[in-house]
Amino acid sequence: MKNTKIQPKVTLVGAGPGDPDLLTLKAVKALKKAKAVLYDALVNEEILEHAPNAVKLYIGKRKGNHSHTQDQINDLLVEYAQKYGKVVRLKGGDPFVFGRGKEETDYLEGFGIKTAIIPGITSAIAVPASVGIPVTQRTMSESFWVITGTTSARTLSNDIKLAAQSTATVVILMGMSKLSEIVSIYKDNNRHTMPVGIIQNGTKKEAQQAIGTIETIEAMVEAKKLSSPAIIIIGDVVHGHKSLLTYFNEQFMEDDFIYQNLDIEPIIS
Ligand SMILES: C[S@@+](CC[C@H](N)C(=O)[O-])C[C@H]1O[C@@H](n2cnc3c(N)ncnc32)[C@H](O)[C@@H]1O
């Protein structure tokens, strides 16, 4: 007789930075087999179409609008795994880059539930790349730091003070509410002319960006009303940036919808 006993397993899947095409084939395969998908605020909901047979539950926690605490999320993962068996926990970018992925797998394993990881394309690299900014470039930048603007104590990471003294490219996630503090640190290090790029909603049709220097970036952010979710990139590599539209032009030449939403003309080269 066929054994129908549910065997709980949770696969943490990276959903990439926003563009639903920036998903791995392995992620698509896991979604197809899933019986339940629990997903975050940063996940593009178009991706859920790859999981036609799954129950879907939004478990995002957005700043100022916490629909679920991390403890509630952990408990829901256990509950859904025990009820449905194959569960996909879909997380923005890569689950192990400021994604609390390890906390979730540790918690699940504490209940004897199997876990697996499918890495995703992290926004830390893909969002700068989407506007032509390489995080490393020969002769310009030999390393890059990815730093959180909001630690578990809700403060700016002290690593930014160290990074500001280095020649590394610095990529800051969750840093928009600490932009003034970041700018002050760079000014204290006499880096007033250092290029800075800020990209909000990178790789999505509602993407916006500001490119300036340590001296000018705060005024630009205010003028453009940029906010989270955004990536802050500091370093000489920002010089090489392209128009925000290059990404969409390369991929969606025919897609009028994108252009209508961005309120600009396509660049035809
Ligand atoms: C909790 S972290 C999760 C990072 C994610 N695990 C990753 O690898 O991309 C959320 C932060 O990532 C950044 N972020 C994620 N997606 C983004 C996007 N499409 N555009 C700009 N920033 C993004 C923002 O700084 C946001 O506040």
The ligand as a MOL file (V3000), in Angstrom:
LIG
                    3D

  0  0  0     0  0            999 V3000
M  V30 BEGIN CTAB
M  V30 COUNTS 27 29 0 0 0
M  V30 BEGIN ATOM
M  V30 1 C 15.9420 42.2650 4.3330 0
M  V30 2 S 17.0140 42.7730 3.0230 0 CHG=1
M  V30 3 C 16.9060 41.3330 2.0300 0
M  V30 4 C 17.9910 41.2360 0.9880 0
M  V30 5 C 17.8150 40.0330 0.0890 0
M  V30 6 N 17.9390 38.8050 0.8400 0
M  V30 7 C 18.7880 40.0280 -1.0840 0
M  V30 8 O 19.6700 39.1490 -1.1640 0
M  V30 9 O 18.6370 40.8770 -1.9620 0 CHG=-1
M  V30 10 C 15.9980 43.9370 2.1870 0
M  V30 11 C 16.7960 45.0530 1.5460 0
M  V30 12 O 17.3700 44.5940 0.3150 0
M  V30 13 C 17.4340 45.6700 -0.5870 0
M  V30 14 N 16.6470 45.3200 -1.7890 0
M  V30 15 C 16.0610 44.1480 -2.0530 0
M  V30 16 N 15.4860 44.1470 -3.2800 0
M  V30 17 C 15.7390 45.3540 -3.8070 0
M  V30 18 C 15.4320 45.9760 -5.0610 0
M  V30 19 N 14.7560 45.3330 -6.0160 0
M  V30 20 N 15.8520 47.2470 -5.2700 0
M  V30 21 C 16.5430 47.9040 -4.3220 0
M  V30 22 N 16.8690 47.3730 -3.1200 0
M  V30 23 C 16.4800 46.1180 -2.8640 0
M  V30 24 C 16.8800 46.8920 0.1190 0
M  V30 25 O 17.9570 47.5770 0.7360 0
M  V30 26 C 15.9760 46.2450 1.1420 0
M  V30 27 O 15.7110 47.1230 2.2200 0
M  V30 END ATOM
M  V30 BEGIN BOND
M  V30 1 1 1 2
M  V30 2 1 2 3
M  V30 3 1 2 10
M  V30 4 1 3 4
M  V30 5 1 4 5
M  V30 6 1 5 6
M  V30 7 1 5 7
M  V30 8 2 7 8
M  V30 9 1 7 9
M  V30 10 1 10 11
M  V30 11 1 11 12
M  V30 12 1 11 26
M  V30 13 1 12 13
M  V30 14 1 13 14
M  V30 15 1 13 24
M  V30 16 1 14 15
M  V30 17 1 14 23
M  V30 18 2 15 16
M  V30 19 1 16 17
M  V30 20 1 17 18
M  V30 21 2 17 23
M  V30 22 1 18 19
M  V30 23 2 18 20
M  V30 24 1 20 21
M  V30 25 2 21 22
M  V30 26 1 22 23
M  V30 27 1 24 25
M  V30 28 1 24 26
M  V30 29 1 26 27
M  V30 END BOND
M  V30 END CTAB
M  END
